[in-house]
């Protein structure tokens, strides 16, 4: 009985955040321009990764919902890859819904909330910094596009001809 009560209370608490997350994503697509993002994101790696981590912590999105938002920011709004990855890693782990759920799940203990948030922030920043050094200047995007083009060139569907068809 207590499990049902906790589940329903978390569900009721989460629904508004999910709706707000979808609404914010739509607002970003409609009203946030590349120029606005370029003015906000710091030029240095560390600053943009920290900003991406902080922004990710504000989005009440799950693992499935954060990926399209990240893809939109990285491809269509030209957010640096390292900042977008930090955003994607922090979003599902540190957001108001998850913080509340962690607090309730561990018997109203702030200690676990602090451990979870602190570790998530550290991992997000470290991975973002590593990505910034491993893939500078959109090398990952260029690599993926090159591989996709190569795959389509070599794996195009073959024309299947009947065995009795001869060529002259």
C-alpha positions, 0 to 999 in steps of 0.5 A: 500500500505504501509503495502505491502511495509513493508511486502515485505521489511521484507520478503526480509530482513528475507530470507537471515537470515533464509537461514543462520540459516539453514546453521549454523544448518547444520554446527553445526551438521556436524562440532561441536563436544561434546568436543568443546561444553564442552570446551565453555560452563561454568560449572556454571549454571549462566554462561551457561544460559547467554551463551545460551541466547547470542547464541540464540540471534545470531540465526535468527530462528523462533519459529518453527525453534529453537526447532529442533536446541535446540533438536539437541544441547541438545540431540546430543551435550549434551548441559545442559538443562538449557542452551538449554532452555535459547537458545530456549527462546532467539532465536526467540525473540532476533535476527537480523530479529526480532530486525529490524522488531520491529524497523520498526513496532514501527515507527523507535523507539529504545525504544521498541527494547530495552524493547523487548530485555531487557525483553526477556533476563531477562525472558530467564535467569530467566527461565534457572536458574529455570530449572537448579534448578528444573531439575539438572542432566538431570532429565527431560530427564530421566523422559521423557524417563521413561514415554515414556517407561512406555507408550509403555509398557502399551499401546501397541496395543492389538491383536484383535481376531475375536469373533468366535476365541476360545482358547484351 
